[in-house]
Amino acid sequence: MKDFIIKNSEKNKVNNKGKFFWISLFLFFVIWHIFSLWVARQYHPMILPSPYEVLQMMVELCFQEVFWYSILLTLYRGGVGFFLAFSIGVPFGFLMGILPDVEAFFRPLLITIQTTPTVSWLALALIWFGSPGTMTIFITFIAVLPILIINVYQGIGQLDKSLLEMSTLFQVPKRKQLTSLYLPQLLPFILAGSTAGIGMTWKAVAMAELLSGRNGIGGRIALARVHLSTAEVLAWTIVLMILGYGGEQLMKYITKKVMGHWRDP
């Protein structure tokens, strides 16, 4: 009976959350529509198109080959940049957490990467790389890398010290310590960093593509800006938001599956 009540309560919470989401989304579009009408009367319709105009533009874009090509290109660049940052950031953060000498040596470099404005990296990438694709991957990598390193590094600081001492006392093999002690406790930090990193990925990719102005979603936004097509700019922006939301939901799904695996081996 108690389990039934708990499950019913959780189900109601999920349903209420879903209702509030759709109500909030509906109100957002209503406010957007009203504001666009006011802007059209006071200034010019081009400044802020209505939701209907943006939706109409998205439908038109869906029937163009360049629409899907741009999305795939941006996905590829963002995916490669994120993968490189993850592959280097997670082990690097781990080493900085367990080896004080490594942390002391590389901390100035990490601070430099973290505090340098993205616009500076963009300017440097334009000088260093001739290819827009390489430049975009680099910017994504440099934007996501500190997030993952810091999350894993902080995760090491939150490890249960008594378990570490016990594993050392009983001479547990290093490989066993890694898989049975470090990894389960670091997973929440790795996944949290990955979620934040995915959100940053699409911002970095769009900024780099916008600046290079060649192709990809950012390139299409730059072209729409030149043509003063505000509706197309907003349409591509919504595509980026969908990619970000999809990535966040994917990480939540992975987190749920992975954490469930460690709880119920």
C-alpha positions as CSV (number, residue, x, y, z in Angstrom):
1,M,0.0,0.0,0.0
2,K,2.8,2.4,0.9
3,D,4.7,1.6,-2.4
4,F,1.5,2.3,-4.3
5,I,1.0,5.7,-2.6
6,I,4.7,6.6,-3.3
7,K,4.5,5.6,-6.9
8,N,1.1,7.4,-7.4
9,S,2.6,10.6,-5.8
10,E,5.7,10.4,-8.1
11,K,3.4,9.9,-11.1
12,N,1.4,13.0,-10.1
13,K,4.5,15.0,-9.8
14,V,5.7,14.0,-13.3
15,N,2.2,14.9,-14.7
16,N,2.1,18.3,-13.0
17,K,5.7,19.0,-14.2
18,G,4.6,18.2,-17.8
19,K,1.5,20.4,-17.5
20,F,3.5,23.4,-16.2
21,F,6.0,22.9,-19.0
22,W,3.4,23.2,-21.7
23,I,1.6,26.1,-19.9
24,S,4.8,28.0,-19.7
25,L,5.6,27.3,-23.3
26,F,2.1,28.4,-24.4
27,L,2.4,31.7,-22.4
28,F,5.9,32.3,-23.9
29,F,4.5,32.1,-27.4
30,V,1.5,34.3,-26.5
31,I,3.7,37.0,-25.1
32,W,6.1,36.7,-28.1
33,H,3.1,37.1,-30.5
34,I,1.7,40.1,-28.6
35,F,5.1,41.8,-28.4
36,S,5.8,41.2,-32.1
37,L,2.5,42.9,-33.0
38,W,3.5,45.9,-30.8
39,V,7.0,46.1,-32.4
40,A,5.5,45.8,-35.9
41,R,3.2,48.8,-35.2
42,Q,5.8,50.9,-33.4
43,Y,8.8,50.2,-35.6
44,H,9.0,47.5,-38.3
45,P,7.7,43.9,-38.7
46,M,11.3,42.8,-39.7
47,I,12.6,43.5,-36.2
48,L,10.6,40.8,-34.4
49,P,8.6,38.3,-36.6
50,S,5.7,36.5,-35.0
51,P,6.0,32.8,-33.9
52,Y,3.9,31.9,-36.9
53,E,6.3,33.6,-39.3
54,V,9.3,31.8,-37.7
55,L,7.4,28.4,-37.9
56,Q,6.6,29.1,-41.5
57,M,10.3,29.8,-42.2
58,M,11.3,26.5,-40.4
59,V,8.9,24.5,-42.6
60,E,10.4,26.1,-45.7
61,L,13.9,25.3,-44.5
62,C,13.0,21.7,-43.9
63,F,12.4,21.2,-47.6
64,Q,15.9,22.5,-48.4
65,E,18.9,20.3,-48.7
66,V,21.1,22.9,-47.1
67,F,19.0,22.8,-43.9
68,W,19.9,19.1,-43.2
69,Y,23.4,19.4,-44.4
70,S,24.0,22.4,-42.0
71,I,22.6,20.5,-39.1
72,L,24.7,17.4,-39.8
73,L,27.8,19.5,-40.2
74,T,27.3,21.3,-36.9
75,L,26.5,18.0,-35.2
76,Y,29.8,16.6,-36.5
77,R,31.9,19.5,-35.5
78,G,30.3,19.7,-32.1
79,G,30.5,16.0,-31.6
80,V,34.2,15.8,-32.4
81,G,35.1,18.8,-30.2
82,F,33.1,17.4,-27.3
83,F,34.6,13.9,-27.7
84,L,38.2,15.4,-27.7
85,A,37.4,17.5,-24.6
86,F,35.9,14.5,-22.8
87,S,38.8,12.1,-23.8
88,I,41.4,14.5,-22.5
89,G,39.5,16.4,-19.7
90,V,38.2,13.4,-17.7
91,P,41.6,11.6,-17.3
92,F,43.4,14.9,-16.9
93,G,41.0,16.0,-14.1
94,F,41.5,12.6,-12.4
95,L,45.3,13.0,-12.5
96,M,45.1,16.5,-11.1
97,G,42.9,15.2,-8.3
98,I,45.1,12.3,-7.2
99,L,48.5,13.8,-7.9
100,P,49.2,17.1,-6.2
101,D,52.4,17.7,-8.3
102,V,50.4,17.4,-11.5
103,E,47.7,19.8,-10.1
104,A,50.3,22.4,-9.1
105,F,52.1,22.2,-12.5
106,F,49.0,22.4,-14.7
107,R,46.8,24.7,-12.6
108,P,48.2,27.9,-14.2
109,L,47.5,26.5,-17.7
110,L,43.9,25.5,-16.6
111,I,43.3,29.0,-15.2
112,T,44.6,30.6,-18.4
113,I,42.3,28.4,-20.5
114,Q,39.3,29.0,-18.2
115,T,39.6,32.8,-17.9
116,T,40.6,33.7,-21.5
117,P,37.5,35.1,-23.1
118,T,35.9,33.0,-25.8
119,V,36.1,36.0,-28.2
120,S,39.9,35.9,-27.8
121,W,40.1,32.2,-28.6
122,L,37.9,32.9,-31.7
123,A,40.3,35.6,-32.9
124,L,43.3,33.4,-32.4
125,A,41.6,30.4,-34.1
126,L,40.9,32.6,-37.1
127,I,44.7,33.3,-37.3
128,W,45.9,29.8,-36.5
129,F,43.5,27.7,-38.6
130,G,42.5,28.2,-42.3
131,S,39.7,25.7,-42.2
132,P,36.4,26.7,-40.6
133,G,35.8,23.1,-39.5
134,T,39.1,22.9,-37.7
135,M,38.5,26.3,-36.1
136,T,35.0,25.3,-34.9
137,I,36.3,22.0,-33.4
138,F,39.1,23.8,-31.6
139,I,36.8,26.4,-30.1
140,T,34.4,23.7,-28.9
141,F,37.3,21.8,-27.4
142,I,38.7,24.8,-25.6
143,A,35.3,25.8,-24.3
144,V,34.3,22.4,-22.9
145,L,37.7,21.1,-21.7
146,P,37.9,23.2,-18.4
147,I,34.3,22.3,-17.5
148,L,35.1,18.6,-17.5
149,I,38.5,18.9,-15.9
150,I,37.1,21.0,-13.0
151,N,34.1,18.7,-12.4
152,V,36.3,15.6,-12.2
153,Y,38.9,17.4,-10.1
154,Q,36.2,18.5,-7.6
155,G,34.8,15.0,-7.7
156,I,38.1,13.6,-6.5
157,G,38.0,16.0,-3.5
158,Q,34.5,14.6,-2.6
159,L,35.7,10.9,-2.4
160,D,35.2,9.0,0.8
161,K,38.7,9.2,2.4
162,S,38.0,6.2,4.7
163,L,37.4,4.0,1.8
164,L,40.6,5.1,0.1
165,E,42.6,4.5,3.3
166,M,40.9,1.0,3.7
167,S,41.8,0.1,0.1
168,T,45.4,1.1,0.6
169,L,45.6,-0.8,3.9
170,F,44.3,-4.0,2.4
171,Q,46.5,-3.5,-0.7
172,V,43.6,-3.5,-3.2
173,P,45.0,-3.5,-6.7
174,K,45.0,-0.1,-8.5
175,R,42.8,-1.4,-11.3
176,K,40.2,-2.6,-8.8
177,Q,40.4,0.7,-6.9
178,L,39.7,2.5,-10.2
179,T,36.7,0.4,-11.3
180,S,35.1,-0.3,-7.9
181,L,36.0,2.8,-5.8
182,Y,36.9,5.9,-7.9
183,L,34.6,5.4,-10.9
184,P,31.3,4.8,-9.1
185,Q,31.8,7.9,-6.9
186,L,33.1,10.1,-9.8
187,L,30.3,9.2,-12.2
188,P,27.9,11.9,-11.0
189,F,30.6,14.5,-11.4
190,I,31.6,13.2,-14.9
191,L,28.0,13.1,-16.1
192,A,27.2,16.6,-14.6
193,G,30.2,18.0,-16.4
194,S,29.2,16.3,-19.6
195,T,25.7,17.7,-19.4
196,A,27.1,21.2,-18.9
197,G,29.7,20.6,-21.6
198,I,27.0,19.6,-24.1
199,G,25.2,22.8,-23.4
200,M,28.4,24.8,-24.0
201,T,29.2,22.8,-27.1
202,W,26.3,24.2,-29.2
203,K,27.0,27.8,-28.1
204,A,30.7,27.4,-29.0
205,V,30.0,25.8,-32.4
206,A,27.4,28.4,-33.4
207,M,29.7,31.3,-32.4
208,A,32.7,29.8,-34.3
209,E,30.6,29.1,-37.4
210,L,29.0,32.5,-37.2
211,L,32.4,34.2,-37.2
212,S,33.8,32.1,-40.0
213,G,30.5,32.8,-41.9
214,R,31.0,29.8,-44.3
215,N,28.6,26.9,-43.4
216,G,26.9,25.0,-40.6
217,I,24.1,26.5,-38.5
218,G,26.2,29.4,-37.4
219,G,27.1,30.1,-41.0
220,R,23.5,30.1,-42.1
221,I,22.7,32.5,-39.2
222,A,25.4,34.9,-40.5
223,L,24.0,34.7,-44.0
224,A,20.4,35.4,-42.7
225,R,21.8,38.4,-40.8
226,V,23.3,39.8,-44.0
227,H,19.9,39.3,-45.8
228,L,18.1,40.9,-42.8
229,S,16.0,37.8,-42.4
230,T,15.1,37.9,-38.7
231,A,12.7,35.0,-39.1
232,E,15.5,32.8,-40.5
233,V,17.9,33.8,-37.7
234,L,15.2,32.8,-35.1
235,A,14.4,29.6,-37.0
236,W,18.1,28.5,-36.8
237,T,18.3,29.6,-33.2
238,I,15.4,27.3,-32.4
239,V,17.2,24.4,-34.1
240,L,20.2,25.1,-31.9
241,M,17.9,25.1,-28.8
242,I,16.4,21.8,-29.9
243,L,19.9,20.3,-30.3
244,G,20.8,21.6,-26.8
245,Y,17.6,20.2,-25.3
246,G,18.1,16.9,-27.1
247,G,21.7,16.6,-25.8
248,E,20.6,17.4,-22.2
249,Q,17.8,14.7,-22.4
250,L,20.3,12.2,-23.7
251,M,22.7,12.9,-20.8
252,K,19.8,12.5,-18.3
253,Y,18.9,9.2,-19.9
254,I,22.6,8.0,-19.8
255,T,22.9,9.2,-16.2
256,K,19.8,7.3,-15.2
257,K,21.0,4.1,-16.9
258,V,24.5,4.3,-15.6
259,M,23.7,5.2,-12.1
260,G,21.0,2.5,-12.0
261,H,23.7,0.0,-13.2
262,W,26.0,1.0,-10.3
263,R,23.2,0.8,-7.7
264,D,21.9,-2.5,-8.9
265,P,24.8,-4.4,-10.4
